Amino acid sequence: MKKKIAALMIAGSLSALSLTACGNRDIPAAETAVVTEDADTSSEETPSSPAGSVAAPRSDKPILDTNPLGMFKTKRAVALVTSSGGISDESFNQSAWEGLERVVGSYGCDEIYVETKPGTDFGANLDSVIAQDPNLCWSVGYSSAEPMYAAALANPDISFAIVDNALENTPDNMTCVVFRDEEPSFLVGYIAGCVTRSGKVGFVGGESNSVIESFQCGYMGGVAYSQLKTGRNVDVCVEYAGTFSDKKAGREAATRLYDQGCDVVFHAAGETGLGVIEVARERGQFVIGADKDQSYLAPDNVLTSALKYVSVAIYTISGDYLTGNDIGGQTLNLGLSENSVGISGQHTLYSEDIYNEAMDLREQIIAGDLIPPSDLTEYKEFIDNLE
């Protein structure tokens, strides 16, 4: 089973923030989803960088526990370069953009953002942003690691922050932010395993990488755990669309899964996941959203959503930079215990009992008594140790 990771203490106001069996800073007003009653509310294998990649230690305090907003004597600018898909993906990138908008509204700073569309070059987008001399530059998505690392070294007077990457040697002017995506995925997997009638559930990933693998393996772990309650086997069928920005590819992957008899499908695929939701709505089947509460897209079909508070992280960490708190050179590892991931509080499509059981599992994860698997090796160990 996965070992518990030591906590990372951070100075300043932010202290820390089957495989297929088938062939409190206040929460931004824009965040309508809730993890539970507690809080409101893309990704792949981290590429090799000159500094290498490592698993980040856990933080020890809630991401929402920060200093009040401050006023500034000079105009500030915060920038964002999205990953593929842009700010209208109803998921990962949109959440990041909403965080940037809240920073601008709260701190009165200028905003700079560039959408990385399919076929466009992230490096060129990053260069165009740096030329505008922002105080802080954000990127989201694993694929931005190398250019962001190089930019941080080349521009020591600019602060950089990156979501979904952890570096072995983080520059002093960079903050890395990673999420324990396996934790909310485990909870929605448990719900899927309890709700399915066919005994088959599915998973659609965007591109294959370590971050999406954590979604997949956490989900499969939760499905397996549900079998301790239900006493029946539930198969998990897995599809990868190969992209985060193609709804058609999402539709095709979802169609294959529903055709195999899956009656619940969880996507972790950004804009591609919108195609999954469309097929679920057309077929009258259940789907599980990702990153944001996506129930508004198909109220009769979105069973629940695995939430990842990217907007809150960007808002809070940007505030730390803008108010002069030095959190560079660090990696923030955020999960349930930091109130930074969760599941939707709405559960009209499944029973109160199942929801309460999922909330009990949430508490066990926070306490460290239950460790969801984050990769295939850990998943095998998890299954071997299930009682």
DOVOSE-639096 format. One line per 10 residues: number of its first residue (from 0); for each residue z, y, x of C-alpha. Coordinates in steps of 0.5 Angstrom, whole numbers, plus 2048, in hexadecimal, padded with zeros to 3 digits. Example, Ala and Ser with C-alpha at 12.3 -4.5 7.8 and 13.67 -1.06 7.14 Angstrom:
2
0) 810,7F7,819  80E,7FE,81B
end
This chain:
387
0) 800,800,800  7FF,807,802  804,80A,806  807,811,804  805,817,808  80A,81B,80B  80A,822,808  807,828,80B  80C,82F,80B  808,835,80B
10) 80A,83C,80D  809,842,808  809,842,800  805,83C,800  809,837,803  804,831,801  801,832,7FC  7E3,7FB,7EE  7E0,7FC,7F3  7DC,7FB,7EC
20) 7DD,7F4,7E9  7D7,7F5,7E5  7D0,7F3,7E8  809,83C,7EA  804,841,7EB  802,841,7E4  7FC,83D,7E3  7F5,841,7E2  7F4,842,7DB  7ED,83F,7DC
30) 7F0,838,7DD  7F1,835,7D6  7F2,82E,7D8  7F9,82C,7DA  7FC,826,7DE  801,825,7DA  806,82A,7D7  807,82C,7DE  801,830,7E0  7FB,833,7DE
40) 7F4,832,7E1  7DD,824,7F5  7DD,821,7FA  7DC,81C,7FF  7DD,819,806  7E0,81E,80A  7DA,81F,810  7DC,81E,817  7DD,825,81A  7DE,827,821
50) 7E6,827,81F  7E6,820,81C  7E8,81E,815  7EF,81C,813  7F3,81A,80D  7F8,820,80B  7FF,820,80B  802,821,804  805,828,802  80C,829,7FF
60) 80C,82F,7FA  808,830,7F4  802,834,7F5  804,839,7F0  80A,83B,7F4  808,841,7F7  809,849,7F8  808,84E,7F3  801,852,7F3  800,858,7F8
70) 7FD,85E,7F9  7F8,860,7FE  7F7,866,802  7F0,864,804  7EA,861,800  7EA,859,801  7E4,854,800  7E5,84D,7FE  7DF,848,7FF  7DD,841,7FC
80) 7D7,83D,7FE  7D6,837,7F9  7D4,830,7FA  7CE,82D,7F7  7CE,82E,7EF  7D0,836,7EF  7D5,839,7EA  7D2,836,7E4  7D4,82F,7E5  7DA,82F,7E0
90) 7DE,82C,7E5  7DF,82D,7ED  7DB,833,7EF  7DD,836,7E8  7E4,835,7E9  7E4,838,7F0  7E0,83E,7EE  7E5,83F,7E8  7EA,840,7ED  7E6,845,7F1
100) 7E5,849,7EB  7ED,849,7EA  7EE,84B,7F1  7E9,851,7F0  7ED,853,7E9  7F4,853,7EC  7F3,856,7F3  7ED,85B,7F2  7E9,858,7F7  7E2,857,7F8
110) 7DF,850,7F7  7D9,84D,7FA  7D6,846,7F8  7D0,842,7FA  7CE,83C,7F6  7CB,836,7FA  7C6,833,7F6  7C2,82D,7F7  7BE,82D,7FD  7C1,834,7FF
120) 7C4,834,806  7CC,835,806  7CC,838,80D  7C7,83D,80B  7CB,83F,805  7D1,83F,809  7CE,844,80F  7CC,849,809  7D3,849,807  7D6,84A,80E
130) 7D1,850,80F  7D5,854,809  7DB,853,80D  7E0,850,808  7E8,850,809  7E8,849,807  7E2,844,806  7E3,83E,802  7DE,837,801  7DF,831,7FD
140) 7DD,82A,7FE  7DD,826,804  7D6,827,806  7D8,82E,809  7DD,82C,80E  7D9,82D,814  7D5,833,813  7DC,836,810  7E0,834,817  7DA,837,81B
150) 7DB,83D,817  7E2,83E,818  7E2,83D,81F  7DC,842,820  7E0,847,81B  7E7,847,81D  7E8,84E,819  7E6,84B,813  7EA,846,80F  7E7,83F,80C
160) 7EA,83A,807  7E6,834,805  7E8,82F,7FF  7E7,827,800  7E7,827,808  7ED,826,80D  7EB,827,814  7EF,824,81A  7EF,82B,81E  7EF,830,818
170) 7EE,837,81B  7F3,83C,81B  7EF,840,816  7ED,83A,811  7F1,837,80C  7EF,830,809  7F1,82E,802  7F0,827,800  7F2,823,7F9  7F5,81C,7F8
180) 7F0,81B,7F3  7F2,814,7F2  7F8,816,7EF  7F5,819,7E8  7F0,814,7E9  7F5,80E,7E9  7F8,811,7E2  7F1,812,7DF  7F0,80B,7E1  7F6,808,7DE
190) 7F4,80C,7D7  7ED,809,7D8  7F0,802,7D9  7F4,802,7D3  7EF,805,7CE  7E9,801,7D0  7E7,7FC,7CA  7E1,7F9,7CE  7E5,7F7,7D4  7E0,7FB,7D8
200) 7E1,802,7DB  7DD,806,7E0  7DD,80B,7E5  7D7,810,7E7  7D8,813,7EE  7D3,819,7F1  7D2,817,7F8  7D5,812,7FC  7DB,815,800  7E2,814,802
210) 7E4,819,7FC  7E0,816,7F7  7E3,80F,7F9  7EA,812,7F8  7E8,813,7F1  7E5,80C,7F0  7EB,808,7F3  7F0,80C,7F0  7ED,80B,7E9  7EC,804,7EA
220) 7F3,803,7EC  7F5,806,7E6  7F1,801,7E2  7F4,7FC,7E6  7FB,7FE,7E4  7F9,7FF,7DD  7F8,7F7,7DD  800,7F6,7DE  801,7F9,7D7  7FB,7F6,7D3
230) 7FB,7F0,7D6  7F3,7EF,7D6  7EE,7F0,7DC  7EA,7F7,7DC  7E4,7F7,7E0  7E2,7FD,7E4  7DA,7FF,7E5  7D8,804,7EA  7D2,808,7EB  7D0,80E,7F0
240) 7CB,813,7EE  7CA,815,7F5  7CA,81D,7F3  7CF,822,7F0  7CA,826,7ED  7C5,822,7E9  7C7,821,7E1  7C1,81C,7E1  7C4,817,7E6  7CB,818,7E2
250) 7C8,816,7DC  7C4,810,7DF  7CB,80D,7E3  7CF,80E,7DC  7C9,80A,7D8  7C9,804,7DD  7D1,804,7DC  7D1,805,7D4  7CB,7FF,7D4  7D0,7FB,7D8
260) 7D5,7FB,7D3  7DA,801,7D6  7DD,805,7D0  7E1,80A,7D5  7DD,80D,7DB  7E1,812,7E0  7DC,816,7E4  7DE,81A,7EA  7D7,81D,7EB  7D7,824,7EA
270) 7D1,827,7E6  7CE,820,7E6  7D4,81E,7E2  7D2,822,7DC  7CC,81D,7DB  7D1,818,7DB  7D5,81C,7D5  7CE,81D,7D2  7CD,815,7D1  7D4,814,7CF
280) 7D3,819,7C9  7CD,816,7C7  7CF,80F,7C7  7D6,810,7C4  7DA,80E,7CA  7E0,810,7CE  7DF,814,7D5  7E4,817,7D9  7E3,81E,7DD  7E5,820,7E4
290) 7E7,826,7E7  7E8,82B,7E1  7EA,829,7DA  7E3,827,7D7  7E5,825,7D0  7E2,82B,7CD  7DB,828,7CF  7DC,822,7CA  7E2,823,7C7  7E1,81C,7C3
300) 7DF,818,7CA  7E3,81B,7D0  7E9,817,7D0  7ED,81B,7D5  7EB,81E,7DC  7EE,81D,7E3  7F0,825,7E5  7EF,828,7EC  7F2,82F,7EC  7EC,832,7F1
310) 7ED,839,7ED  7F4,839,7EE  7F4,837,7F5  7EF,83C,7F7  7F3,842,7F3  7F9,840,7F6  7F7,83F,7FD  7F2,845,7FD  7F9,849,7FB  7FC,847,801
320) 7F7,849,805  7F6,850,802  7FE,851,802  7FE,850,80A  801,849,80A  7FF,845,80F  7FD,83E,80D  7F7,83C,812  7F6,836,816  7F9,832,811
330) 7F7,82D,80C  7FA,82D,805  7FA,826,801  7FB,827,7FA  7FD,822,7F4  801,821,7EE  807,823,7F2  804,829,7F4  802,82A,7EC  7FB,82B,7EF
340) 7F8,825,7EB  7F9,821,7E5  7F6,81F,7DE  7F4,823,7D8  7FA,824,7D3  7F6,823,7CD  7F6,81C,7CB  7F3,81C,7C4  7EE,816,7C5  7F4,811,7C7
350) 7FB,80F,7C6  801,813,7C7  804,80D,7CA  7FF,80C,7CF  7FF,814,7D1  807,813,7D2  806,80D,7D6  801,811,7DB  806,816,7DB  80B,811,7DE
360) 806,80F,7E3  805,816,7E5  80D,816,7E6  80D,810,7EA  807,813,7EF  80B,819,7F0  811,815,7F2  80D,811,7F7  80F,80B,7F3  807,80A,7F1
370) 802,80B,7F6  7FB,80B,7F3  7F5,808,7F8  7F1,80D,7FB  7EB,809,7FE  7E9,802,7FE  7ED,7FF,803  7F3,802,7FF  7F1,7FF,7F9  7F0,7F8,7FB
380) 7F8,7F9,7FE  7FA,7FC,7F7  7F7,7F6,7F3  7FA,7F1,7F8  801,7F4,7F6  800,7F5,7EF  806,7F1,7EB
end
